[in-house]
Amino acid sequence: MTKLEFDIPKDLEFIEKVPHINWPSIIRKILKAKLDEIANIKKIVGKSKLSEEDVESFTNIINEDLSENYR
């Protein structure tokens, strides 16, 4: 099993005051969900026949349409 260590930012240090929570279990579940999401995205993107230029073109069109709708 891989071991992962990280520092808790100051704004989250309150977790030390909630000792009855199984933080490692919660963090494992969150990490697994995020990694599953990334794997699903990679699977979808891997099947795509679009080139990077196609994606950039579609992105520009969508951004232009959105900016026109929210002016």
N, C-alpha and C positions, 0 to 999 in steps of 0.2 A: 504494500500500500504506500502511496506517495504521501509525504507529509508536507503540509502547507502552513506556513507561518506568516502572519502579517500584523502590522501595528494597527491599533484601534485609534482613529482620529479623536481629537479632544471632544468634538461635539457628540461622540457616541460613547464616551467613557461612563455614562450613566448605567451601562449594562453591568458594571461591577456591583451596582446596588440592587440587582435583580438576580441573586444567585440561584434561585430555584428553577430557572429556565435552563434547559439543556441546549446552550448556544451551539456547541459543535454539531449537534443533530440538525438544528435549524439551518445553520450555514451550509451543511452538506446538502440538504434538500434544495436550498436556493441555488447553490452552485450546480447541482444536477439539472435543475429546471433550465437554467441559463445555458448550460452546455448542450442539453437536448434541443433547445431552441436554435442554437448555432448550427448543430448538426442538421436539423431540418432545413434551415436556410441554405446550407451548403449543398444539400441534396437537391433542392429546387433549382438553385443556381447552376449546379452541375448539369442539369438536363436542358438548360436554356440554350437556344441556338442564336441568341442575340450577341452581337459583338459589343465591345465596350463603347464604340462610337454610337451604336444603336441606342444603348442604354442612356448615354449622355444626351443624345438628341431627344429621347422621350422625356428625360428629366427636365430639360430646358423647356419643352412644350408644356409640361405639367406646371412647372414653376411660373411660367408666363400666364397661363390660364388662372392659376390661383391668385397671382398678384392682381390680375384684372378683376377678379371676383371680390377682392377684399380692399379695394381702393375706396 
